[in-house]
Amino acid sequence: MAEETRPRPLASFGLEGDDWGGVVRYGPLVPDERDVRLLGTVAAKRVLLLGTGGGQAAAALAGAGAKVIAVEPSDAGVAHVRQYCAARGVSVEVHHRDLAELAFVRADTVDVALSVLSLAAVADLGRVFRQVHRVLRSEAPLVLSLPHPTTSLLQVVPPGGDTGDAGAPGGGASATVTMRRGYTESQPLRWSLDAGPSEGEDHTHTIEGTFTALTRANFRVDTLLEPLARPGGRQSPYWVPAMDHLPAVLLVRARKLGA
């Protein structure tokens, strides 16, 4: 019998170090920037990147001509993004800080802010959004993706009866899909990768909670997308059976209101 493997958490997207082909991606198996066009042209713009993942987004932005200011809370992440970008011949300004610690950035100087799934590790979105609002220029966008809040709700009970994550092999016709947590449950899910030292927390941010936090921080949401996984994604290490029916990520663009 083949050894069962557990799915990779969405919040770890990019840490495997695969090449994104110079394109910003918002999550596994979902449309990328070429499809959704939320960032627009970034050449010669100051882009604040909240969380660096595997370095792919930073390299893609810098390769497109952006002045990238990246904030990353982990030592390993800082070292990795610097190495990743240097290997591709692009320059990125990287700061080892909490994602809400943006005092080093002058107010009203950033043209675009971006976070690819990194805010899943943050308990208080409002604190981050308030700081991002301060540094963005008026009407400048904050683009973010989060693991869709429905992805953490389900688990699969395989034929043998052992409880596993919703992506464990064996989640076929004979498996039972059940709820493993409430939609508004605040306790984060801890995760770690089998290969490598990477680990983290995944806070479930509801659509209502994310929208409310943005509004209270004086942002206007102008785009909200809930893309389903692309067909044929079952071979992805991130795929879980729920993705056949439920969105994989929540994708939001919000613009700064006021000065």
Short mmCIF file of the C-alpha atoms (twelve columns), coordinates in Angstrom:
data_MODEL
# 
_entry.id   MODEL 
# 
loop_
_atom_site.group_PDB 
_atom_site.id 
_atom_site.type_symbol 
_atom_site.label_atom_id 
_atom_site.label_alt_id 
_atom_site.label_comp_id 
_atom_site.label_asym_id 
_atom_site.label_seq_id 
_atom_site.Cartn_x 
_atom_site.Cartn_y 
_atom_site.Cartn_z 
_atom_site.pdbx_PDB_model_num 
ATOM 1   C CA . MET A 1   0.000   0.000  0.000   1 
ATOM 2   C CA . ALA A 2   1.310   3.452  -0.903  1 
ATOM 3   C CA . GLU A 3   2.284   5.679  1.996   1 
ATOM 4   C CA . GLU A 4   -0.261  8.390  2.666   1 
ATOM 5   C CA . THR A 5   0.898   11.971 2.523   1 
ATOM 6   C CA . ARG A 6   -0.763  14.915 4.160   1 
ATOM 7   C CA . PRO A 7   -1.573  18.016 2.128   1 
ATOM 8   C CA . ARG A 8   0.605   21.066 2.482   1 
ATOM 9   C CA . PRO A 9   -1.111  23.950 4.316   1 
ATOM 10  C CA . LEU A 10  -2.122  26.806 2.026   1 
ATOM 11  C CA . ALA A 11  -0.288  29.247 4.280   1 
ATOM 12  C CA . SER A 12  2.990   27.529 3.337   1 
ATOM 13  C CA . PHE A 13  2.504   28.294 -0.358  1 
ATOM 14  C CA . GLY A 14  5.783   29.232 -2.019  1 
ATOM 15  C CA . LEU A 15  8.046   27.784 0.652   1 
ATOM 16  C CA . GLU A 16  8.798   24.806 -1.580  1 
ATOM 17  C CA . GLY A 17  10.842  27.222 -3.700  1 
ATOM 18  C CA . ASP A 18  9.282   26.498 -7.082  1 
ATOM 19  C CA . ASP A 19  9.658   29.010 -9.908  1 
ATOM 20  C CA . TRP A 20  6.641   31.260 -10.524 1 
ATOM 21  C CA . GLY A 21  7.933   32.343 -13.904 1 
ATOM 22  C CA . GLY A 22  8.189   35.997 -12.936 1 
ATOM 23  C CA . VAL A 23  4.462   36.261 -12.211 1 
ATOM 24  C CA . VAL A 24  2.794   37.089 -8.887  1 
ATOM 25  C CA . ARG A 25  0.672   34.153 -7.766  1 
ATOM 26  C CA . TYR A 26  -1.998  34.425 -5.079  1 
ATOM 27  C CA . GLY A 27  -2.179  30.785 -4.054  1 
ATOM 28  C CA . PRO A 28  -1.943  27.262 -5.416  1 
ATOM 29  C CA . LEU A 29  -4.322  26.171 -8.179  1 
ATOM 30  C CA . VAL A 30  -5.962  29.604 -8.554  1 
ATOM 31  C CA . PRO A 31  -5.679  32.406 -11.145 1 
ATOM 32  C CA . ASP A 32  -2.541  34.536 -10.948 1 
ATOM 33  C CA . GLU A 33  -1.917  38.221 -11.634 1 
ATOM 34  C CA . ARG A 34  -2.071  37.663 -15.396 1 
ATOM 35  C CA . ASP A 35  -5.705  36.650 -14.963 1 
ATOM 36  C CA . VAL A 36  -7.020  38.931 -12.225 1 
ATOM 37  C CA . ARG A 37  -4.886  42.055 -12.837 1 
ATOM 38  C CA . LEU A 38  -5.278  43.487 -9.351  1 
ATOM 39  C CA . LEU A 39  -1.832  45.057 -9.064  1 
ATOM 40  C CA . GLY A 40  -1.634  46.723 -12.440 1 
ATOM 41  C CA . THR A 41  1.687   47.992 -13.751 1 
ATOM 42  C CA . VAL A 42  4.288   48.082 -10.980 1 
ATOM 43  C CA . ALA A 43  7.278   49.437 -12.910 1 
ATOM 44  C CA . ALA A 44  8.930   52.329 -11.030 1 
ATOM 45  C CA . LYS A 45  6.411   52.002 -8.179  1 
ATOM 46  C CA . ARG A 46  7.144   51.502 -4.486  1 
ATOM 47  C CA . VAL A 47  5.621   48.173 -3.499  1 
ATOM 48  C CA . LEU A 48  5.323   47.043 0.120   1 
ATOM 49  C CA . LEU A 49  5.380   43.251 0.394   1 
ATOM 50  C CA . LEU A 50  4.005   41.855 3.657   1 
ATOM 51  C CA . GLY A 51  5.614   38.459 4.120   1 
ATOM 52  C CA . THR A 52  8.090   37.009 1.659   1 
ATOM 53  C CA . GLY A 53  7.153   33.317 1.474   1 
ATOM 54  C CA . GLY A 54  9.676   31.609 -0.757  1 
ATOM 55  C CA . GLY A 55  10.807  34.871 -2.358  1 
ATOM 56  C CA . GLN A 56  8.922   34.414 -5.628  1 
ATOM 57  C CA . ALA A 57  6.593   37.413 -5.287  1 
ATOM 58  C CA . ALA A 58  9.456   39.726 -4.332  1 
ATOM 59  C CA . ALA A 59  11.511  38.564 -7.315  1 
ATOM 60  C CA . ALA A 60  8.561   38.887 -9.693  1 
ATOM 61  C CA . LEU A 61  7.816   42.441 -8.569  1 
ATOM 62  C CA . ALA A 62  11.457  43.527 -8.689  1 
ATOM 63  C CA . GLY A 63  11.858  41.881 -12.071 1 
ATOM 64  C CA . ALA A 64  8.937   43.966 -13.333 1 
ATOM 65  C CA . GLY A 65  10.740  47.137 -12.292 1 
ATOM 66  C CA . ALA A 66  9.186   47.785 -8.878  1 
ATOM 67  C CA . LYS A 67  11.055  49.190 -5.887  1 
ATOM 68  C CA . VAL A 68  10.218  46.395 -3.438  1 
ATOM 69  C CA . ILE A 69  10.183  46.926 0.334   1 
ATOM 70  C CA . ALA A 70  9.652   43.516 1.915   1 
ATOM 71  C CA . VAL A 71  8.779   42.861 5.553   1 
ATOM 72  C CA . GLU A 72  9.344   39.366 6.914   1 
ATOM 73  C CA . PRO A 73  9.073   38.274 10.572  1 
ATOM 74  C CA . SER A 74  11.272  35.158 10.424  1 
ATOM 75  C CA . ASP A 75  15.073  34.990 10.308  1 
ATOM 76  C CA . ALA A 76  14.964  32.109 7.850   1 
ATOM 77  C CA . GLY A 77  12.541  33.970 5.590   1 
ATOM 78  C CA . VAL A 78  14.743  37.065 5.474   1 
ATOM 79  C CA . ALA A 79  17.825  35.042 4.558   1 
ATOM 80  C CA . HIS A 80  15.929  33.030 1.977   1 
ATOM 81  C CA . VAL A 81  14.351  35.945 0.110   1 
ATOM 82  C CA . ARG A 82  17.690  37.734 -0.088  1 
ATOM 83  C CA . GLN A 83  19.356  34.637 -1.482  1 
ATOM 84  C CA . TYR A 84  16.473  33.902 -3.856  1 
ATOM 85  C CA . CYS A 85  16.438  37.412 -5.325  1 
ATOM 86  C CA . ALA A 86  20.229  37.675 -5.561  1 
ATOM 87  C CA . ALA A 87  20.312  34.425 -7.529  1 
ATOM 88  C CA . ARG A 88  17.923  36.013 -10.027 1 
ATOM 89  C CA . GLY A 89  19.791  39.272 -10.303 1 
ATOM 90  C CA . VAL A 90  17.140  41.502 -8.734  1 
ATOM 91  C CA . SER A 91  17.395  43.852 -5.768  1 
ATOM 92  C CA . VAL A 92  14.881  43.874 -2.908  1 
ATOM 93  C CA . GLU A 93  14.948  45.876 0.334   1 
ATOM 94  C CA . VAL A 94  14.187  43.363 3.105   1 
ATOM 95  C CA . HIS A 95  13.361  44.184 6.728   1 
ATOM 96  C CA . HIS A 96  13.201  41.643 9.549   1 
ATOM 97  C CA . ARG A 97  10.110  42.864 11.391  1 
ATOM 98  C CA . ASP A 98  6.612   41.963 12.448  1 
ATOM 99  C CA . LEU A 99  4.178   42.618 9.595   1 
ATOM 100 C CA . ALA A 100 2.573   45.495 11.520  1 
ATOM 101 C CA . GLU A 101 5.882   47.174 12.419  1 
ATOM 102 C CA . LEU A 102 6.055   49.688 9.591   1 
ATOM 103 C CA . ALA A 103 7.288   52.767 11.455  1 
ATOM 104 C CA . PHE A 104 10.428  52.761 9.295   1 
ATOM 105 C CA . VAL A 105 8.299   53.547 6.207   1 
ATOM 106 C CA . ARG A 106 7.357   57.197 5.715   1 
ATOM 107 C CA . ALA A 107 3.653   58.015 5.536   1 
ATOM 108 C CA . ASP A 108 2.012   58.328 2.119   1 
ATOM 109 C CA . THR A 109 5.002   56.965 0.182   1 
ATOM 110 C CA . VAL A 110 3.883   53.492 -0.954  1 
ATOM 111 C CA . ASP A 111 2.078   52.925 -4.257  1 
ATOM 112 C CA . VAL A 112 0.961   49.308 -3.757  1 
ATOM 113 C CA . ALA A 113 0.860   46.890 -0.813  1 
ATOM 114 C CA . LEU A 114 0.698   43.125 -1.334  1 
ATOM 115 C CA . SER A 115 0.398   40.062 0.870   1 
ATOM 116 C CA . VAL A 116 0.246   36.532 -0.521  1 
ATOM 117 C CA . LEU A 117 -1.260  34.283 2.185   1 
ATOM 118 C CA . SER A 118 1.158   35.628 4.830   1 
ATOM 119 C CA . LEU A 119 -1.584  37.353 6.830   1 
ATOM 120 C CA . ALA A 120 -2.894  33.917 7.782   1 
ATOM 121 C CA . ALA A 121 -0.212  33.993 10.477  1 
ATOM 122 C CA . VAL A 122 -1.575  37.238 11.955  1 
ATOM 123 C CA . ALA A 123 -4.228  37.194 14.682  1 
ATOM 124 C CA . ASP A 124 -5.099  40.914 14.504  1 
ATOM 125 C CA . LEU A 125 -5.605  41.988 10.890  1 
ATOM 126 C CA . GLY A 126 -6.776  45.440 11.937  1 
ATOM 127 C CA . ARG A 127 -3.389  46.302 13.438  1 
ATOM 128 C CA . VAL A 128 -1.661  45.489 10.156  1 
ATOM 129 C CA . PHE A 129 -4.259  47.279 8.041   1 
ATOM 130 C CA . ARG A 130 -3.953  50.481 10.090  1 
ATOM 131 C CA . GLN A 131 -0.205  50.585 9.556   1 
ATOM 132 C CA . VAL A 132 -0.534  49.827 5.851   1 
ATOM 133 C CA . HIS A 133 -3.106  52.618 5.544   1 
ATOM 134 C CA . ARG A 134 -0.606  55.080 7.020   1 
ATOM 135 C CA . VAL A 135 2.131   54.336 4.484   1 
ATOM 136 C CA . LEU A 136 -0.011  54.051 1.337   1 
ATOM 137 C CA . ARG A 137 -0.722  57.011 -0.887  1 
ATOM 138 C CA . SER A 138 -4.360  58.076 -1.171  1 
ATOM 139 C CA . GLU A 139 -6.389  55.638 -3.320  1 
ATOM 140 C CA . ALA A 140 -3.430  53.238 -3.513  1 
ATOM 141 C CA . PRO A 141 -4.383  49.548 -3.347  1 
ATOM 142 C CA . LEU A 142 -3.744  46.855 -0.790  1 
ATOM 143 C CA . VAL A 143 -4.003  43.457 -2.480  1 
ATOM 144 C CA . LEU A 144 -4.110  40.371 -0.288  1 
ATOM 145 C CA . SER A 145 -4.894  36.701 -0.422  1 
ATOM 146 C CA . LEU A 146 -5.838  34.473 2.498   1 
ATOM 147 C CA . PRO A 147 -6.643  30.792 2.780   1 
ATOM 148 C CA . HIS A 148 -10.389 30.720 2.242   1 
ATOM 149 C CA . PRO A 149 -12.056 30.353 5.650   1 
ATOM 150 C CA . THR A 150 -13.975 27.276 4.503   1 
ATOM 151 C CA . THR A 151 -10.786 25.295 3.826   1 
ATOM 152 C CA . SER A 152 -10.079 24.765 7.528   1 
ATOM 153 C CA . LEU A 153 -13.565 23.520 8.362   1 
ATOM 154 C CA . LEU A 154 -13.495 20.000 6.967   1 
ATOM 155 C CA . GLN A 155 -11.765 16.728 7.701   1 
ATOM 156 C CA . VAL A 156 -11.910 13.340 6.018   1 
ATOM 157 C CA . VAL A 157 -12.589 10.127 7.901   1 
ATOM 158 C CA . PRO A 158 -11.079 7.475  5.599   1 
ATOM 159 C CA . PRO A 159 -12.463 3.936  5.309   1 
ATOM 160 C CA . GLY A 160 -10.398 2.723  8.265   1 
ATOM 161 C CA . GLY A 161 -12.014 5.282  10.541  1 
ATOM 162 C CA . ASP A 162 -8.891  7.282  11.427  1 
ATOM 163 C CA . THR A 163 -9.433  11.008 11.301  1 
ATOM 164 C CA . GLY A 164 -7.196  12.967 8.943   1 
ATOM 165 C CA . ASP A 165 -6.986  16.311 7.259   1 
ATOM 166 C CA . ALA A 166 -9.370  17.077 4.442   1 
ATOM 167 C CA . GLY A 167 -6.658  16.375 1.897   1 
ATOM 168 C CA . ALA A 168 -5.479  12.980 3.052   1 
ATOM 169 C CA . PRO A 169 -5.485  10.318 0.339   1 
ATOM 170 C CA . GLY A 170 -8.355  7.975  0.856   1 
ATOM 171 C CA . GLY A 171 -10.827 10.856 0.691   1 
ATOM 172 C CA . GLY A 172 -12.646 9.139  -2.149  1 
ATOM 173 C CA . ALA A 173 -16.145 7.737  -2.507  1 
ATOM 174 C CA . SER A 174 -15.907 5.626  0.633   1 
ATOM 175 C CA . ALA A 175 -14.570 8.408  2.851   1 
ATOM 176 C CA . THR A 176 -16.752 10.572 5.077   1 
ATOM 177 C CA . VAL A 177 -16.329 14.350 5.119   1 
ATOM 178 C CA . THR A 178 -17.168 15.979 8.447   1 
ATOM 179 C CA . MET A 179 -16.803 19.362 10.137  1 
ATOM 180 C CA . ARG A 180 -13.690 19.664 12.278  1 
ATOM 181 C CA . ARG A 181 -14.095 23.256 13.551  1 
ATOM 182 C CA . GLY A 182 -16.571 26.105 13.601  1 
ATOM 183 C CA . TYR A 183 -16.483 28.863 11.003  1 
ATOM 184 C CA . THR A 184 -15.767 31.559 13.572  1 
ATOM 185 C CA . GLU A 185 -13.414 29.524 15.790  1 
ATOM 186 C CA . SER A 186 -10.479 31.731 16.756  1 
ATOM 187 C CA . GLN A 187 -7.959  29.090 17.836  1 
ATOM 188 C CA . PRO A 188 -5.229  28.983 15.155  1 
ATOM 189 C CA . LEU A 189 -4.178  25.786 13.445  1 
ATOM 190 C CA . ARG A 190 -0.512  24.940 13.909  1 
ATOM 191 C CA . TRP A 191 1.318   23.482 10.936  1 
ATOM 192 C CA . SER A 192 4.783   22.292 10.034  1 
ATOM 193 C CA . LEU A 193 6.311   20.902 6.882   1 
ATOM 194 C CA . ASP A 194 7.696   17.383 6.726   1 
ATOM 195 C CA . ALA A 195 10.746  18.602 4.816   1 
ATOM 196 C CA . GLY A 196 12.602  21.607 6.150   1 
ATOM 197 C CA . PRO A 197 12.277  23.730 9.290   1 
ATOM 198 C CA . SER A 198 9.227   25.737 8.204   1 
ATOM 199 C CA . GLU A 199 6.297   25.951 10.570  1 
ATOM 200 C CA . GLY A 200 3.615   28.455 11.423  1 
ATOM 201 C CA . GLU A 201 0.075   29.245 12.477  1 
ATOM 202 C CA . ASP A 202 -3.008  29.592 10.329  1 
ATOM 203 C CA . HIS A 203 -5.641  31.920 11.769  1 
ATOM 204 C CA . THR A 204 -9.029  31.497 10.146  1 
ATOM 205 C CA . HIS A 205 -10.099 34.946 8.956   1 
ATOM 206 C CA . THR A 206 -13.746 35.050 7.943   1 
ATOM 207 C CA . ILE A 207 -14.904 37.131 4.999   1 
ATOM 208 C CA . GLU A 208 -16.944 39.322 7.344   1 
ATOM 209 C CA . GLY A 209 -14.003 39.793 9.687   1 
ATOM 210 C CA . THR A 210 -11.596 40.694 6.894   1 
ATOM 211 C CA . PHE A 211 -14.045 43.133 5.297   1 
ATOM 212 C CA . THR A 212 -14.824 44.758 8.654   1 
ATOM 213 C CA . ALA A 213 -11.145 45.136 9.563   1 
ATOM 214 C CA . LEU A 214 -10.440 46.823 6.232   1 
ATOM 215 C CA . THR A 215 -13.413 49.163 6.561   1 
ATOM 216 C CA . ARG A 216 -12.471 50.185 10.104  1 
ATOM 217 C CA . ALA A 217 -8.935  50.931 8.912   1 
ATOM 218 C CA . ASN A 218 -10.464 53.298 6.323   1 
ATOM 219 C CA . PHE A 219 -10.124 51.148 3.216   1 
ATOM 220 C CA . ARG A 220 -12.729 50.740 0.491   1 
ATOM 221 C CA . VAL A 221 -12.975 47.192 -0.841  1 
ATOM 222 C CA . ASP A 222 -13.398 47.285 -4.605  1 
ATOM 223 C CA . THR A 223 -12.699 43.636 -5.483  1 
ATOM 224 C CA . LEU A 224 -13.469 40.403 -3.649  1 
ATOM 225 C CA . LEU A 225 -12.827 37.084 -5.397  1 
ATOM 226 C CA . GLU A 226 -13.322 33.486 -4.252  1 
ATOM 227 C CA . PRO A 227 -11.673 31.454 -7.018  1 
ATOM 228 C CA . LEU A 228 -12.145 27.725 -7.197  1 
ATOM 229 C CA . ALA A 229 -9.142  25.505 -7.780  1 
ATOM 230 C CA . ARG A 230 -8.284  24.951 -11.414 1 
ATOM 231 C CA . PRO A 231 -9.422  21.649 -12.964 1 
ATOM 232 C CA . GLY A 232 -6.784  18.952 -12.828 1 
ATOM 233 C CA . GLY A 233 -5.317  20.143 -9.555  1 
ATOM 234 C CA . ARG A 234 -5.642  16.860 -7.693  1 
ATOM 235 C CA . GLN A 235 -1.941  16.131 -8.131  1 
ATOM 236 C CA . SER A 236 -0.968  19.308 -6.291  1 
ATOM 237 C CA . PRO A 237 0.451   18.844 -2.781  1 
ATOM 238 C CA . TYR A 238 -1.981  21.571 -1.651  1 
ATOM 239 C CA . TRP A 239 -5.113  19.943 -3.004  1 
ATOM 240 C CA . VAL A 240 -7.836  18.802 -0.605  1 
ATOM 241 C CA . PRO A 241 -11.142 17.174 -1.635  1 
ATOM 242 C CA . ALA A 242 -13.110 20.225 -0.472  1 
ATOM 243 C CA . MET A 243 -11.532 22.189 -3.336  1 
ATOM 244 C CA . ASP A 244 -13.769 20.326 -5.753  1 
ATOM 245 C CA . HIS A 245 -16.665 22.348 -4.366  1 
ATOM 246 C CA . LEU A 246 -15.338 25.240 -2.245  1 
ATOM 247 C CA . PRO A 247 -13.021 28.196 -2.945  1 
ATOM 248 C CA . ALA A 248 -9.338  27.697 -2.249  1 
ATOM 249 C CA . VAL A 249 -8.411  31.285 -1.403  1 
ATOM 250 C CA . LEU A 250 -9.998  34.624 -0.611  1 
ATOM 251 C CA . LEU A 251 -8.604  37.408 -2.780  1 
ATOM 252 C CA . VAL A 252 -9.247  41.054 -1.891  1 
ATOM 253 C CA . ARG A 253 -8.269  44.450 -3.229  1 
ATOM 254 C CA . ALA A 254 -8.967  47.495 -1.077  1 
ATOM 255 C CA . ARG A 255 -8.030  51.135 -1.647  1 
ATOM 256 C CA . LYS A 256 -6.923  53.670 0.927   1 
ATOM 257 C CA . LEU A 257 -9.476  56.356 1.704   1 
ATOM 258 C CA . GLY A 258 -8.433  59.746 3.013   1 
ATOM 259 C CA . ALA A 259 -4.991  61.206 3.476   1 
# 
